[in-house]
Amino acid sequence: MPRQRTAESLSEQQKRTALIERSQNEFRHHLNAKNLAENTIQVYTYAVRQFFSLYPDVSYTNLKSYKFFLMEHYKPQTVNQRIRAMNSYIDFCQLSPGRIPMVKIQQKTYLDNVISEADYEYLKSCLLRDEKYLYYFLIRFMAATGARVSEVVQFRAEDIFAGYKDIYSKGNKVRRIYIPKALQNDAARWLHANRRFHGEIFLNRYGNPLTPGGIRSQLKSVASCYGMSPEVVHPHSFRHRFAKSFIEKCGDISLLSDLLGHKNLETTRIYLRRSSREQYEIVNRVVNW
């Protein structure tokens, strides 16, 4: 009898494991159908696998325990990322426990580590002088379009000639990224000189598209090569440079929010505020009593 019970319990466990694996595969297909980025899909599916490695089923108690587990082991941003993944899985499976509330994160009201206009121009001139055209155009595209690094690597030659790139983002929404005329003309000449008229434009030495991780790593080397701080030579720094310059010269925060692909204006308002360094410099200049 004990052996029979053991066999039955093992069989039930195998069935449950197979059911969970099938639901996870279906979840991945669902995420693919929503045109989510591959990195997002990997993060979401990993969170679901992690949950089931810790808990046998999706219940209110287990979800609550999982949240506490995440808070003990990860940063708040990662915690919310995993919670979003589980909430998406719960919605997909139409499970009853309900969504997990996010943890509150105190956001800064200003930006730090944004590359200055002078440093940006210096970096461009160095890359152009040394004929490092790949990274010269890479930082120009981020700083002149406001595109995220994950979006920049998707640019194709066809987009350059058209003057814009349509990006599919979360929720099957389409955002158009415009390429300024000066950048479009320079990039077109670069592509013509290399006889590249179609396909991705930012390729490594093996002819494969650059990855966001590879770009981040390489930019650190670029910063070191030219005696610049790696803290300001990172992909998002150039996106911030675009936003700050745009808001200073145009002032249309609604348009900027659309160009950056922000969900609401509050996210964009951070560009209206000065960095802590700028605040400190103003205080030193003004306060003389």
Protein Blocks (a to p, Z undefined) as FASTA:
>chain_A
ZZmmmmmmmmmmmmmmmmmmmmmmmmmmmmmmnopafklmmmmmmmmmmmmmmpmbdcfk
lmmmmmmmmmmmmcfklmmmmmmmmmmmmmmnopakbpaddddddddfbdehiacfklmm
mmmmmmmmnopaklmmmmmmmmmnopafklmmmpcfklmmnopacdddehhiacdddddf
klmmmmmmmmmmnopagdjfbdcfkopacdfklmmmmmmmmmmmnopafklmcfklmmmm
mmmmmmmmnopaklmmmmnopabfklmmmmmpccfklmmmmmmmmmmZZ
